[in-house]
Structures are given as C-alpha cells and as structure tokens.
Amino acid sequence: MGHTILYIIFVVGLMVSATGVVLMRTPIHSLLLLVMAFFNAAGLFLVWGG
C-alpha cells in the first residue's frame, strides 16, 4: 500500500514538473523544474525497483 502511494506521488510530480519545463518562459524556472523531474524519476525508479 505504501509503495502505491509513493508511486502515485512520484508520477504526479513527474508529470507536473515535465509539463512545467515545457510551459515555463524563463530558462531558470525550466531548469529548476527539470531538476525536479529528474529527482521524481529517480524516486520512481527506487519505488519501482524496491
């Protein structure tokens, strides 16, 4: 059950941050959202593999 909740949190975070990367006008904000997307993807891989 806990893995499912973490999975959903990381997926939603990844989708929001990836969408923000495309929609942001300033490069700094896009870069910060890209870093956030990388961390969400890493968390997703940890939940998926563990």
N, C-alpha and C positions, 0 to 999 in steps of 0.2 A: 504493500500500500504506500509506504513512504517513497519507494522508487518511482511509483507512478506520479505522485505529486511533484517530486523533483523534476521528473521528465517533462511534465506539462509546464512547469515554471521555466525551465531552460528553453523549451521550444517556443513558448510565447515571447520570452526575452530575445531569443534569436530572431524571430520574425519581426518584432518591433524594431530592433536595432538595425537589421538589414534593410528594412523599409526606410528607416531614418537616414541611413547612409545615402540612399538614392535621392531622397527628397530634400535634404538639407542644402542650403545655398552656400554656406561658408565651409571652406575646406577643413577648418579646425574642428567644427562640430561633426563633420562627416568622419574625420579621423577618430575622434573620441567614440563615436558610435560604432566604427569599425573595430576598434579595440574591444568594445563591449560585446560585439558579435563574436569575436574570437574567443573571449572568455566564456560566453554562453555555449559556444560549440565545444569547447574543451570540457565544460561541465556536463554537457550532453553525452560526450564520449565516455566520461568517467561513470556516469549513471548507467549508460548502456552496457559498458563492459563489466561493471561490478555487480 
